[in-house]
Amino acid sequence: MIDARYEQVRVDGLVRDCAVLIALGIDSQGKREVLGVQVSLSETEVYWREFLGGL
C-alpha cells in the first residue's frame, strides 16, 4: 500500500507543506511493515517515481 500525507516542515528557514510518501507491506497474517518513507516537496509523479525506484 502506498499513500502520502502532508506535514509542515522547515526548509531553508521557511515553513512549507511537504508530502510524506509512505509505502507499507502487509503479510498474510495482516502484520504491517513500513517499507519506506520519504519527505518530498509534493506528490507529483517525479517524486513518486524516485521514491518507488529506491525501495
N, C-alpha and C positions, 0 to 999 in steps of 0.2 A: 504494500500500500504506500502511496506517496501523497504528500499534501504539503501545504505551506501555510504559515500564519505570519502576520505582520507584527513586529515589535519596534519600539523606538530605541534606536542605538545612536551612540555618539560617533560621528565620522568627521575627522579633521576639525574637531572642535564644535561641530554643529550637530543638533539632534535631528535625525531623519527617521522616517518609517522605512524599515528594510524587511525583506522577506526572509523567513527562516524556513528553508527547504528541509523536509524530513522524509526519510524512507524507513518503513517498518516492514519486518518479515513476521509472518505468523505460521507456526508449525502445526502439525496435525493434531496436537493436543490443545491448541489455542493459545500457546505461550507466545507472547510478543517479544521481539528483539529489535532494538534500534540498529539499523544497518548504516545509516549515515545522517549527518546534519551539516548544513552549510548556510551561512548568512550571505545573502545576495542583495543587490540594490532593488531587484524586482523579481517577478515571476515570469519574465519573458523567456522565450524558447532558448535563447543562448545560455542563460543561467541554468535552466533545467538540463540542457544537453551536457554542459560542463559537469554538473553535479552527478548525473546518472552515469556519465562516462568514467567518473572517478570511483564509482562503487566497486 
